[in-house]
Amino acid sequence: ADRVFFTRFEIVHRKAANPFDLMRMARAYQKRGATCEVHLDPHRALERAMHQTKKTDALLITGSFFLAGALRERWYPEAWVMKHRKSFP
């Protein structure tokens, strides 16, 4: 990856990995010239990533379901997901 953004989910009663620690570990696998950023606010990390993503780039969000679910709401709010779900009647 050319850019990697480290963040965490914002659920107080759930333990999240420290994004600064993750960044330090990932640097051993980072390609030359790649950049890393840490944002404790996951929505800020997404905004920065989207701002730096070109139309021909891919943006991949990985991590926990908690993080992916929180960031998914930018495109698909919880109410929309519940209305259009195909499982769990």
A tleap script that builds the chain and sets N, CA, C and O, in Angstrom:
source leaprc.protein.ff14SB
mol = sequence {
  NALA ASP ARG VAL PHE PHE THR ARG PHE GLU
  ILE VAL HIE ARG LYS ALA ALA ASN PRO PHE
  ASP LEU MET ARG MET ALA ARG ALA TYR GLN
  LYS ARG GLY ALA THR CYS GLU VAL HIE LEU
  ASP PRO HIE ARG ALA LEU GLU ARG ALA MET
  HIE GLN THR LYS LYS THR ASP ALA LEU LEU
  ILE THR GLY SER PHE PHE LEU ALA GLY ALA
  LEU ARG GLU ARG TRP TYR PRO GLU ALA TRP
  VAL MET LYS HIE ARG LYS SER PHE CPRO
}
set mol.1.N position { 0.848 -1.190 0.000 }
set mol.1.CA position { 0.000 0.000 0.000 }
set mol.1.C position { 0.885 1.242 0.000 }
set mol.1.O position { 1.961 1.262 0.598 }
set mol.2.N position { 0.412 2.256 -0.675 }
set mol.2.CA position { 1.137 3.523 -0.694 }
set mol.2.C position { 0.908 4.320 0.583 }
set mol.2.O position { 1.798 5.036 1.042 }
set mol.3.N position { -0.281 4.195 1.155 }
set mol.3.CA position { -0.632 4.907 2.382 }
set mol.3.C position { -1.387 3.959 3.302 }
set mol.3.O position { -2.227 3.179 2.853 }
set mol.4.N position { -1.083 4.032 4.581 }
set mol.4.CA position { -1.796 3.221 5.569 }
set mol.4.C position { -2.210 4.150 6.701 }
set mol.4.O position { -1.408 4.929 7.215 }
set mol.5.N position { -3.476 4.050 7.075 }
set mol.5.CA position { -4.025 4.857 8.156 }
set mol.5.C position { -4.411 3.914 9.291 }
set mol.5.O position { -5.175 2.970 9.091 }
set mol.6.N position { -3.894 4.169 10.449 }
set mol.6.CA position { -4.188 3.343 11.623 }
set mol.6.C position { -5.148 4.098 12.518 }
set mol.6.O position { -4.987 5.295 12.755 }
set mol.7.N position { -6.149 3.385 13.013 }
set mol.7.CA position { -7.140 3.990 13.894 }
set mol.7.C position { -7.687 2.919 14.819 }
set mol.7.O position { -7.116 1.833 14.920 }
set mol.8.N position { -8.771 3.209 15.484 }
set mol.8.CA position { -9.422 2.244 16.373 }
set mol.8.C position { -10.904 2.572 16.425 }
set mol.8.O position { -11.314 3.676 16.068 }
set mol.9.N position { -11.703 1.621 16.864 }
set mol.9.CA position { -13.122 1.898 17.033 }
set mol.9.C position { -13.327 2.648 18.334 }
set mol.9.O position { -12.435 2.695 19.181 }
set mol.10.N position { -14.501 3.231 18.490 }
set mol.10.CA position { -14.767 4.110 19.638 }
set mol.10.C position { -15.759 3.518 20.636 }
set mol.10.O position { -16.588 4.245 21.184 }
set mol.11.N position { -15.687 2.228 20.875 }
set mol.11.CA position { -16.583 1.589 21.841 }
set mol.11.C position { -15.821 1.472 23.157 }
set mol.11.O position { -14.840 0.735 23.257 }
set mol.12.N position { -16.281 2.200 24.151 }
set mol.12.CA position { -15.562 2.323 25.421 }
set mol.12.C position { -15.374 0.994 26.132 }
set mol.12.O position { -14.290 0.728 26.650 }
set mol.13.N position { -16.394 0.154 26.171 }
set mol.13.CA position { -16.326 -1.095 26.938 }
set mol.13.C position { -15.647 -2.230 26.160 }
set mol.13.O position { -15.592 -3.354 26.659 }
set mol.14.N position { -15.136 -1.971 24.967 }
set mol.14.CA position { -14.403 -2.964 24.176 }
set mol.14.C position { -12.944 -2.548 24.082 }
set mol.14.O position { -12.637 -1.366 23.930 }
set mol.15.N position { -12.060 -3.508 24.173 }
set mol.15.CA position { -10.626 -3.222 24.094 }
set mol.15.C position { -10.200 -3.201 22.626 }
set mol.15.O position { -10.519 -4.108 21.858 }
set mol.16.N position { -9.480 -2.157 22.259 }
set mol.16.CA position { -8.966 -2.010 20.895 }
set mol.16.C position { -7.444 -1.985 20.947 }
set mol.16.O position { -6.853 -1.525 21.924 }
set mol.17.N position { -6.824 -2.480 19.895 }
set mol.17.CA position { -5.359 -2.416 19.806 }
set mol.17.C position { -4.927 -0.954 19.694 }
set mol.17.O position { -5.635 -0.134 19.110 }
set mol.18.N position { -3.788 -0.645 20.244 }
set mol.18.CA position { -3.246 0.703 20.174 }
set mol.18.C position { -2.766 0.960 18.738 }
set mol.18.O position { -1.870 0.260 18.267 }
set mol.19.N position { -3.335 1.942 18.035 }
set mol.19.CA position { -2.937 2.179 16.650 }
set mol.19.C position { -1.480 2.599 16.499 }
set mol.19.O position { -0.884 2.355 15.450 }
set mol.20.N position { -0.894 3.220 17.512 }
set mol.20.CA position { 0.526 3.584 17.447 }
set mol.20.C position { 1.392 2.330 17.465 }
set mol.20.O position { 2.390 2.249 16.749 }
set mol.21.N position { 1.006 1.344 18.292 }
set mol.21.CA position { 1.729 0.069 18.316 }
set mol.21.C position { 1.596 -0.661 16.980 }
set mol.21.O position { 2.570 -1.215 16.469 }
set mol.22.N position { 0.392 -0.658 16.422 }
set mol.22.CA position { 0.175 -1.306 15.126 }
set mol.22.C position { 1.036 -0.667 14.038 }
set mol.22.O position { 1.604 -1.369 13.202 }
set mol.23.N position { 1.131 0.648 14.050 }
set mol.23.CA position { 1.944 1.340 13.055 }
set mol.23.C position { 3.421 0.948 13.194 }
set mol.23.O position { 4.100 0.703 12.197 }
set mol.24.N position { 3.904 0.893 14.421 }
set mol.24.CA position { 5.309 0.503 14.627 }
set mol.24.C position { 5.577 -0.905 14.107 }
set mol.24.O position { 6.611 -1.153 13.486 }
set mol.25.N position { 4.652 -1.824 14.357 }
set mol.25.CA position { 4.820 -3.205 13.879 }
set mol.25.C position { 4.741 -3.279 12.350 }
set mol.25.O position { 5.486 -4.035 11.726 }
set mol.26.N position { 3.857 -2.509 11.759 }
set mol.26.CA position { 3.645 -2.564 10.309 }
set mol.26.C position { 4.814 -1.977 9.527 }
set mol.26.O position { 5.024 -2.338 8.369 }
set mol.27.N position { 5.557 -1.097 10.129 }
set mol.27.CA position { 6.673 -0.456 9.410 }
set mol.27.C position { 7.694 -1.473 8.905 }
set mol.27.O position { 8.385 -1.203 7.923 }
set mol.28.N position { 7.803 -2.611 9.538 }
set mol.28.CA position { 8.734 -3.652 9.092 }
set mol.28.C position { 8.323 -4.213 7.736 }
set mol.28.O position { 9.156 -4.774 7.024 }
set mol.29.N position { 7.046 -4.071 7.369 }
set mol.29.CA position { 6.524 -4.619 6.118 }
set mol.29.C position { 6.164 -3.541 5.095 }
set mol.29.O position { 5.663 -3.833 4.009 }
set mol.30.N position { 6.427 -2.311 5.464 }
set mol.30.CA position { 6.057 -1.171 4.622 }
set mol.30.C position { 6.967 -1.073 3.403 }
set mol.30.O position { 8.179 -1.258 3.507 }
set mol.31.N position { 6.376 -0.783 2.250 }
set mol.31.CA position { 7.191 -0.620 1.051 }
set mol.31.C position { 7.876 0.743 1.073 }
set mol.31.O position { 7.412 1.674 1.732 }
set mol.32.N position { 8.954 0.842 0.364 }
set mol.32.CA position { 9.735 2.080 0.317 }
set mol.32.C position { 8.872 3.215 -0.241 }
set mol.32.O position { 8.214 3.060 -1.270 }
set mol.33.N position { 8.886 4.340 0.441 }
set mol.33.CA position { 8.132 5.502 -0.001 }
set mol.33.C position { 6.694 5.552 0.489 }
set mol.33.O position { 6.006 6.549 0.269 }
set mol.34.N position { 6.229 4.505 1.146 }
set mol.34.CA position { 4.859 4.491 1.659 }
set mol.34.C position { 4.770 5.359 2.908 }
set mol.34.O position { 5.766 5.568 3.601 }
set mol.35.N position { 3.577 5.861 3.188 }
set mol.35.CA position { 3.376 6.697 4.366 }
set mol.35.C position { 2.381 6.042 5.317 }
set mol.35.O position { 1.521 5.264 4.902 }
set mol.36.N position { 2.514 6.368 6.588 }
set mol.36.CA position { 1.598 5.884 7.625 }
set mol.36.C position { 1.115 7.070 8.438 }
set mol.36.O position { 1.860 8.021 8.673 }
set mol.37.N position { -0.135 7.007 8.864 }
set mol.37.CA position { -0.703 8.023 9.746 }
set mol.37.C position { -1.517 7.321 10.818 }
set mol.37.O position { -2.082 6.251 10.587 }
set mol.38.N position { -1.570 7.932 11.988 }
set mol.38.CA position { -2.428 7.448 13.064 }
set mol.38.C position { -3.461 8.526 13.358 }
set mol.38.O position { -3.132 9.704 13.496 }
set mol.39.N position { -4.718 8.099 13.450 }
set mol.39.CA position { -5.819 8.982 13.842 }
set mol.39.C position { -6.645 8.226 14.870 }
set mol.39.O position { -7.173 7.154 14.576 }
set mol.40.N position { -6.759 8.769 16.058 }
set mol.40.CA position { -7.534 8.091 17.095 }
set mol.40.C position { -9.025 8.137 16.799 }
set mol.40.O position { -9.773 7.279 17.269 }
set mol.41.N position { -9.463 9.113 16.037 }
set mol.41.CA position { -10.859 9.200 15.612 }
set mol.41.C position { -10.992 8.470 14.272 }
set mol.41.O position { -10.420 8.915 13.276 }
set mol.42.N position { -11.736 7.358 14.227 }
set mol.42.CA position { -11.829 6.592 12.986 }
set mol.42.C position { -12.481 7.364 11.837 }
set mol.42.O position { -12.154 7.135 10.672 }
set mol.43.N position { -13.390 8.266 12.157 }
set mol.43.CA position { -14.032 9.056 11.099 }
set mol.43.C position { -13.039 10.046 10.489 }
set mol.43.O position { -13.089 10.331 9.293 }
set mol.44.N position { -12.155 10.556 11.308 }
set mol.44.CA position { -11.089 11.441 10.801 }
set mol.44.C position { -10.141 10.638 9.916 }
set mol.44.O position { -9.720 11.128 8.868 }
set mol.45.N position { -9.802 9.424 10.314 }
set mol.45.CA position { -8.928 8.577 9.489 }
set mol.45.C position { -9.568 8.316 8.131 }
set mol.45.O position { -8.891 8.365 7.104 }
set mol.46.N position { -10.873 8.040 8.124 }
set mol.46.CA position { -11.569 7.799 6.865 }
set mol.46.C position { -11.576 9.055 5.992 }
set mol.46.O position { -11.345 8.977 4.785 }
set mol.47.N position { -11.837 10.198 6.598 }
set mol.47.CA position { -11.830 11.456 5.833 }
set mol.47.C position { -10.462 11.701 5.192 }
set mol.47.O position { -10.376 12.069 4.020 }
set mol.48.N position { -9.410 11.498 5.958 }
set mol.48.CA position { -8.048 11.695 5.421 }
set mol.48.C position { -7.769 10.710 4.291 }
set mol.48.O position { -7.204 11.084 3.263 }
set mol.49.N position { -8.160 9.464 4.479 }
set mol.49.CA position { -7.925 8.449 3.453 }
set mol.49.C position { -8.702 8.779 2.180 }
set mol.49.O position { -8.162 8.676 1.079 }
set mol.50.N position { -9.952 9.171 2.326 }
set mol.50.CA position { -10.758 9.500 1.148 }
set mol.50.C position { -10.235 10.743 0.441 }
set mol.50.O position { -10.280 10.834 -0.786 }
set mol.51.N position { -9.744 11.685 1.211 }
set mol.51.CA position { -9.184 12.911 0.625 }
set mol.51.C position { -7.949 12.600 -0.223 }
set mol.51.O position { -7.701 13.269 -1.226 }
set mol.52.N position { -7.182 11.596 0.172 }
set mol.52.CA position { -5.943 11.259 -0.525 }
set mol.52.C position { -6.125 10.160 -1.578 }
set mol.52.O position { -5.164 9.786 -2.249 }
set mol.53.N position { -7.338 9.646 -1.727 }
set mol.53.CA position { -7.600 8.572 -2.677 }
set mol.53.C position { -8.054 9.152 -4.015 }
set mol.53.O position { -8.969 9.974 -4.072 }
set mol.54.N position { -7.405 8.714 -5.076 }
set mol.54.CA position { -7.789 9.143 -6.417 }
set mol.54.C position { -8.875 8.220 -6.961 }
set mol.54.O position { -9.140 7.161 -6.391 }
set mol.55.N position { -9.500 8.622 -8.063 }
set mol.55.CA position { -10.566 7.806 -8.659 }
set mol.55.C position { -10.078 6.426 -9.077 }
set mol.55.O position { -10.857 5.472 -9.082 }
set mol.56.N position { -8.817 6.307 -9.423 }
set mol.56.CA position { -8.276 5.020 -9.873 }
set mol.56.C position { -7.693 4.197 -8.732 }
set mol.56.O position { -7.195 3.097 -8.968 }
set mol.57.N position { -7.742 4.698 -7.510 }
set mol.57.CA position { -7.217 3.997 -6.337 }
set mol.57.C position { -8.296 3.140 -5.693 }
set mol.57.O position { -9.490 3.345 -5.915 }
set mol.58.N position { -7.862 2.193 -4.904 }
set mol.58.CA position { -8.767 1.404 -4.074 }
set mol.58.C position { -8.567 1.808 -2.625 }
set mol.58.O position { -7.445 2.065 -2.189 }
set mol.59.N position { -9.657 1.863 -1.886 }
set mol.59.CA position { -9.608 2.162 -0.461 }
set mol.59.C position { -10.125 0.937 0.270 }
set mol.59.O position { -11.280 0.548 0.098 }
set mol.60.N position { -9.277 0.330 1.084 }
set mol.60.CA position { -9.622 -0.890 1.802 }
set mol.60.C position { -9.692 -0.585 3.293 }
set mol.60.O position { -8.744 -0.058 3.875 }
set mol.61.N position { -10.817 -0.919 3.899 }
set mol.61.CA position { -10.990 -0.748 5.343 }
set mol.61.C position { -10.966 -2.128 5.972 }
set mol.61.O position { -11.795 -2.979 5.651 }
set mol.62.N position { -10.023 -2.346 6.862 }
set mol.62.CA position { -9.921 -3.630 7.549 }
set mol.62.C position { -9.947 -3.397 9.050 }
set mol.62.O position { -9.870 -2.262 9.520 }
set mol.63.N position { -10.053 -4.454 9.768 }
set mol.63.CA position { -10.069 -4.347 11.219 }
set mol.63.C position { -11.235 -5.140 11.766 }
set mol.63.O position { -11.623 -6.162 11.201 }
set mol.64.N position { -11.782 -4.677 12.845 }
set mol.64.CA position { -12.883 -5.384 13.491 }
set mol.64.C position { -14.211 -5.058 12.815 }
set mol.64.O position { -14.319 -4.102 12.047 }
set mol.65.N position { -15.209 -5.868 13.118 }
set mol.65.CA position { -16.558 -5.570 12.651 }
set mol.65.C position { -17.051 -4.263 13.271 }
set mol.65.O position { -17.834 -3.542 12.654 }
set mol.66.N position { -16.598 -3.957 14.483 }
set mol.66.CA position { -16.999 -2.717 15.136 }
set mol.66.C position { -16.533 -1.514 14.319 }
set mol.66.O position { -17.303 -0.584 14.079 }
set mol.67.N position { -15.279 -1.537 13.895 }
set mol.67.CA position { -14.727 -0.435 13.104 }
set mol.67.C position { -15.387 -0.365 11.734 }
set mol.67.O position { -15.818 0.706 11.307 }
set mol.68.N position { -15.467 -1.487 11.049 }
set mol.68.CA position { -16.068 -1.509 9.709 }
set mol.68.C position { -17.532 -1.068 9.768 }
set mol.68.O position { -17.996 -0.341 8.890 }
set mol.69.N position { -18.251 -1.501 10.791 }
set mol.69.CA position { -19.654 -1.108 10.934 }
set mol.69.C position { -19.823 0.376 11.178 }
set mol.69.O position { -20.725 1.002 10.621 }
set mol.70.N position { -18.967 0.941 12.003 }
set mol.70.CA position { -19.047 2.381 12.282 }
set mol.70.C position { -18.750 3.196 11.025 }
set mol.70.O position { -19.422 4.192 10.756 }
set mol.71.N position { -17.761 2.782 10.267 }
set mol.71.CA position { -17.392 3.534 9.062 }
set mol.71.C position { -18.360 3.273 7.912 }
set mol.71.O position { -18.533 4.127 7.042 }
set mol.72.N position { -18.986 2.110 7.901 }
set mol.72.CA position { -19.987 1.788 6.873 }
set mol.72.C position { -21.124 2.794 6.883 }
set mol.72.O position { -21.726 3.065 5.844 }
set mol.73.N position { -21.420 3.342 8.041 }
set mol.73.CA position { -22.538 4.262 8.179 }
set mol.73.C position { -22.385 5.512 7.315 }
set mol.73.O position { -23.363 6.221 7.080 }
set mol.74.N position { -21.189 5.786 6.847 }
set mol.74.CA position { -20.998 6.925 5.934 }
set mol.74.C position { -21.795 6.708 4.655 }
set mol.74.O position { -22.329 7.658 4.082 }
set mol.75.N position { -21.874 5.462 4.211 }
set mol.75.CA position { -22.574 5.136 2.968 }
set mol.75.C position { -23.940 4.502 3.212 }
set mol.75.O position { -24.895 4.784 2.489 }
set mol.76.N position { -24.034 3.653 4.221 }
set mol.76.CA position { -25.259 2.920 4.511 }
set mol.76.C position { -25.593 3.041 6.002 }
set mol.76.O position { -25.032 2.309 6.817 }
set mol.77.N position { -26.494 3.952 6.365 }
set mol.77.CA position { -26.868 4.104 7.774 }
set mol.77.C position { -27.506 2.828 8.330 }
set mol.77.O position { -28.015 1.998 7.577 }
set mol.78.N position { -27.471 2.687 9.626 }
set mol.78.CA position { -28.013 1.505 10.308 }
set mol.78.C position { -29.469 1.244 9.910 }
set mol.78.O position { -29.847 0.095 9.679 }
set mol.79.N position { -30.281 2.287 9.829 }
set mol.79.CA position { -31.692 2.125 9.466 }
set mol.79.C position { -31.833 1.518 8.074 }
set mol.79.O position { -32.705 0.677 7.856 }
set mol.80.N position { -30.996 1.929 7.135 }
set mol.80.CA position { -31.039 1.387 5.777 }
set mol.80.C position { -30.669 -0.095 5.789 }
set mol.80.O position { -31.323 -0.906 5.133 }
set mol.81.N position { -29.626 -0.447 6.531 }
set mol.81.CA position { -29.182 -1.843 6.607 }
set mol.81.C position { -30.299 -2.715 7.185 }
set mol.81.O position { -30.572 -3.796 6.662 }
set mol.82.N position { -30.938 -2.258 8.246 }
set mol.82.CA position { -31.998 -3.040 8.878 }
set mol.82.C position { -33.187 -3.218 7.928 }
set mol.82.O position { -33.791 -4.290 7.891 }
set mol.83.N position { -33.520 -2.200 7.178 }
set mol.83.CA position { -34.644 -2.267 6.254 }
set mol.83.C position { -34.375 -3.203 5.077 }
set mol.83.O position { -35.292 -3.872 4.600 }
set mol.84.N position { -33.128 -3.257 4.604 }
set mol.84.CA position { -32.783 -4.015 3.406 }
set mol.84.C position { -32.084 -5.354 3.683 }
set mol.84.O position { -31.624 -6.012 2.749 }
set mol.85.N position { -32.003 -5.749 4.922 }
set mol.85.CA position { -31.306 -7.005 5.237 }
set mol.85.C position { -32.045 -8.191 4.637 }
set mol.85.O position { -33.261 -8.152 4.451 }
set mol.86.N position { -31.307 -9.230 4.342 }
set mol.86.CA position { -31.877 -10.440 3.747 }
set mol.86.C position { -31.909 -11.608 4.732 }
set mol.86.O position { -32.437 -12.672 4.411 }
set mol.87.N position { -31.356 -11.421 5.912 }
set mol.87.CA position { -31.332 -12.504 6.892 }
set mol.87.C position { -31.886 -11.996 8.222 }
set mol.87.O position { -32.162 -10.805 8.364 }
set mol.88.N position { -32.044 -12.860 9.158 }
set mol.88.CA position { -32.547 -12.532 10.495 }
set mol.88.C position { -33.858 -11.761 10.425 }
set mol.88.O position { -33.879 -10.557 10.677 }
set mol.89.N position { -34.948 -12.437 10.087 }
set mol.89.CA position { -36.247 -11.771 9.924 }
set mol.89.C position { -36.732 -10.989 11.100 }
set mol.89.O position { -37.811 -10.400 11.047 }
savepdb mol mol.pdb
quit
